Amino acid sequence: MRDRESLETKQLEVISLQDCNASARGDYIVQGLISPADHVVMIGNPGSGKSVIAPLLAYSIATGRPIFNRRVNPGPALYLSPEDG
């Protein structure tokens, strides 16, 4: 059994879009928005367009097509929509 003190915990870090753009990371999934180690969660008011943007973003990543005038490195994308049951 593992000792609790030996387990490492990771903290969730929330950064602004400005901080993300200013990041020194050279690799990206979506240039200036998403890096390879990131997890993306979209939160907003009802009717704000999350259900339109999220699958579009996933499609762009899966195909490597630019989105929002930003370059995209293709890769796997998982889109979950809990609102659709």
N, C-alpha and C positions, 0 to 999 in steps of 0.2 A: 504494500500500500504506500502510496506517495505521501510524503510529508507536506502539509499545506504550505509551509514556508519555502519549499523547493519549487512550487509551481509558479510559473510566470503568468502575470495577468497583463492583458493589453487594454489600454485605455482608448476610447473612441475620441478622435480629434476632429472637431468641426472647424473648417476654415472658410473664409470668405472667398468669393470669386476673385477679388483683387489679390489675395494671398496666393491663390492657386495660379493665377497668371504670372505672378512674380517669382514663382518657385523656380529653383535652379535645376530641377529635374529635366533631363534631356529626352528621355523616352516618354511616349504618350500613347494612349488609345485614341482620344480625341484631343488634338493639339490645344494646349492651354486650359483644358477642362478636366480631363480624366487621365490619370496615369495608371500603369499596369497594376499597382497594388490597391487601387481605390475600389470601394463599393459605393454605388450610387443609389440614393433614396430620394424620391421626389415627393415633396410635401407642399401643399398649397390649398387655397380655398376651393370649394366646389365650383366647377365651371372655369377654372383658370387654365385649362389645357393640358393637364398632366397626362390624361388618357390619350391624348393625341401625340404629345412629344415623346413619351416613354417608348412606345413601339417604334416610332420613327428613329429614335436614337439607337435602339437595339438593332434595327434593320441596317442602319448605317454602319455600325460596328461589325455586324456579321458579314456585310458585303464590302467594307472598306471604302464606301462612298463618302465624300465630304458632307458635312452637316454644319449649318450655321457659318458657312464660309471658312471652315476649319478642316485641316487634313485629318484623316482617320487611318490608323493602322488596323487592318482587319483582325478579328479574333472572335472567340465564342462570346455570345451574349445570351443572357437569360432574362426574360421579361415576365414578371409575376403581376397579376392583377387581382388582388383579393376582393375588390369591389364587385367583380363579375361572378363571385361564388365559386 
